[in-house]
Amino acid sequence: MKFVSAQKGKEIFIGVLDSAEEKVLPVTNNASMLECIAKEEQFIEETRTRIAEAEEADYINLEEVTVLAPIMKPTKNILCVGKNYKEHVLEMGSIEDIPEHIMVFTKAPTTIIGHKNLIENHSSITNQLDYEGELAVVIGKRARNISKEDALNYVFGYTIVNDITARDLQARHKQFFIGKSLDTTCPMGPYIVHKSLIPNPNNLNIVTRVNGEVRQNSNTRHFIFPIEEIISTLSKGMTLEPGDIIATGTPSGVGKGFNPPRFLKPGDLIDVEIESIGVLENSVAKEEKME
């Protein structure tokens, strides 16, 4: 099942895509995606029943709705893994920078936007806006101290994140949070794919394109730290909750990795495609938003 947060008119609802991914069946219009995920297996069973009982007229053409970020207001910061592909580590530094332990930072919840939403260019703050296509894990059960062997049982599903980064702010402040947390710098979606459709998340093709040009082309089998280890490590002493989002790191090919660097410009179109999930597409705004 592929779940979507969508809006038609003034109505916001959670839906499930049909097999052709051309129509969406509303599952609920009185609960958020977080509330649905928190119901765990009950939500999946309710969705199966809804699909079995639905008639053709119950479906809405996908082109008639606005696809929103699947989780619009997470309960905590987005958890992000840094330096999780060897080739990305090397393009940003040297072999000595390959981490022995998982490197974690966060992005503020106000960074989240949906599929086809504009990324603010923040031109008065940064001139080094960069892209990072990533597989994201959505936690499905509340727990801590999870073993690696049991970790995937605590996953609800998977989505796509573009970890937009202001490289100059990242370097200036000697940490990641400010450079990673400008508003609109976490495009997410377009869907959450239930884990039943992705039995092995550690073997998915991932491609990022800028204006149609392939910049990143890899596979999650090249993770330094697989998803099971990431979940287990994060849960040591820290409670993971339904709807928590974990971005698993980006492969090589980011703008800063080129010589000279190829940072994003106003008007650039970025799409991130991950096997079995779909394509997340966003553009950089041509004008700076002033408030």
N, C-alpha and C positions, 0 to 999 in steps of 0.2 A: 504493500500500500504506500502510495505517495500522498502525504498530507500537505495541505496548503492553507495559509491564512489569507483570506480574500475579502474584497469589498465590492458590493454591487449597490450603487446608490449610496444611501446612508447606512446600509446594513453591513456589518462585519461578521463573517462566519468562518468556521473551520470546515474544510471540505476534503474529500478524497478524489483523486483523479481517476478517470476511467482508463481502461487498458490502452487506448489509443493516445492518451494524454491530450485529448482535445476538449474534454468536458470535465466539469467538477460537480460532485454530488455533495450538497451541504450536509454535514453531519450534526452540527450544532451551531446555533446563533446566540446562545446565552452563556457561553463559556470561552475562555481564552485557550490558546494552545497549551499554556502551562497547566491550566486546570485539567485539560484533557489528558495530558501526559501523566499527571499525578494520579489519575484513576487506574494507571497501569493496565493490566490485562483486561480489566472490565471495559475500558475504552476501545480496545481492539475488538472485543467480542461485540460490543454495541455497533461498531462500524461494520463488521461483517454482517450483522443482522440488517442494518440499514441498507447495505448493498444488495442483499438477497431480496429484500422487500421493495426496493425502489423500482419505479417505472421510468420509462424513457423521458417523460415530461418532468421528472424530478431533477434531471441533470441540467446544468447551465453551461453554455459554450464558454470555454476558457477566455476567449477574446472579449466576452461581455463583462468580465470582472477585472478588477485591479488586484494583482498579486502583491501582497504585503510581505514584509519580513516574517518568516514563519513564527519566530518568537520576538515580539516587538518590545517587550519590557521584561527582560530577565531579572531574576531575583538578586543576582550578584554580577560582578564584573565578568566579562568573557575571559576564561582561562586560556592562555596561549603558550604553546611550546616553541621555544626558539632553537635554532641550529639543530634541526632534526633530520636533515639530509646532508650527507658528507660533501657533495659537490657544491651545495649552497654555502657551507662553512668555508670551503676553499675559495669560492669567488669573493667572499667577504673578508677573508683573512688568510690563515695558513693552517697546516695540518695540526699545529699545536693547539688550535682553537676548537678542535673536535671535543665535545664535552664528555666527561666521564659519567656525569650525572645529569638528569633531565633539567633543562633550563626553562624556567617558567616566568612569565610576566602576565599582565592583564591589560585589557582595554575597557574603558568605561562603557556602561550600558547605553549612554547617549550617542555612541558611535554608530549604532545599528540603523541601517536603512534596508529597503527591500530591492528586489529585482527591478531593474530599469529606473530606479530612483537616481537622481543626480548626486554625485560626490562634490561637495564644495571644494573650490580650488584653493581657498585659504592663502591667496597670493600675497597678502600683506604680512603673513606669518612665516610662510615657507616657500622656497623655490625648488625644493627637492622632494616632491610628492612621488611616492613609489608604490608599486603593486606587489602583492604576495598572494597567489592563489593557494588555497588550503582546504583540505578535508576537515570538516568539523564533526565532532561527536556530540550527540545530545543524550544526556543522562536520563534514565527512566525510573530509577528507584532511589530512595533516600538510604544512604549507607555511608559507613566509613570503615577503614582498615580492610579494604577489599583485596583478596588475593589475585594474583595475575591469572590463575587458572579459572577464576570465577568472574573475571572483570566484564566480559562481554555480555553476561547475563544482566548487568546493570545498565546496559545501553538501551535507549528507546529507538534511536535511529541516527541517520547521518544527513548532513547538509553541506553546503559550500559556503566558505567565507573568503572574502578578499580583504586581507589585512593591510589596508592602505596605511602607509607610514611616511611621516615627515622626517627624512633622514638627517637633515640639518639640526632639527630640534632634538632628535635622538642622540646625536653626537654632542650637542651643546650642553645638555643637561646630565650627561653621563649615566643615564638610565633610560628605560624604554617608555614609561607611562605617558609622559607628555607627548612625545612624538608619535605614539600609537593611539592617542585618545581624542584627537580633534573630532568635532562633530561630523557625522556622516562617513567616517573612515572605516566602518565595518559593514560593507554590503554583505547580505546574507540571503540564502535561498537557492533557487526559487521555492524548493520544497524540502520537507523532511521525509526521507525515505525510511520506512520501518526496517528494522534490523533483519527481519525475515527475508528481505529481498537482497541483502548483502551479507552472506555468510562469512566472507573473509574480507574485512575492510583494509587489511594489510596487503592487498594486491589489486589496486584500482589505478587505472590510467588517469593522469591529471595534466591538463593543458591550459595555459594562459595565453591569450592573444591580445595584442594592443593594435587597434585599427586593422584587424585581420591578420597581423603578422604574429606567428608563433614565437613567443618569448620563453615560456617554460613548457617543458615536455618531459614528464617523468612518470613514475609509478610509486605508489605508497609502499611497495615491497622494499624500497630503498630507505625507508625510515631507519634512523639509528636506534630509536626507541619505539617499539611497536605499541599499538593502542592499548593492549592489555597492561603493559608496563606503565604507560602514562597514567591510566586510570588508577592502578594500584598505588603508584607513588603519590598522586595527588590526594588520595583518600586516607593516607597515613596521618591520622590525627585530625583531619579536616573532613567535615561532613559534606558529601556530595548530595545534591537535591534534584528531584525531577525537574527537567528543563535546563539544568546547568549546561553550558556550552563550552566545549574544549576544542580549540583550534590546534591542529596537530603539527604545524610547521609547514614551511614552503620549500619547494625544490629550487635548484639553481635557475638563473635566467632573469633575476630581478633587475630593475633598471640600474641600480647602483653597481651591479656586478659587471657592467659593460665598461669598456675603455674607449672613448670617454663615456661617462654615465648617461643613461637614457631615461631621464625622469619624465613623469607624466606632464602633459601640457593641457591647458583648457581646451575642451572639445574632444579629447581623446576618448575612444571607446575601448573598454576593457571587458573581455568575457573570459570566464573561468569555467572549464568543462571538466567534470569528473564522471568517469564511467559509472553507469547504473543510477546516477543521480540526475544529471541534466546540465544546463548551462546557466550561469549567473552572469547577467549583462548589466553594466553600468557605465555611464559617461561622466567625465569631469566637466563641471559647469564652466561655461565660457566667461561668465561674469562672477565677480566675488559677491557673496551675500553680505550685505551691510545691515547691521541692526543697531 
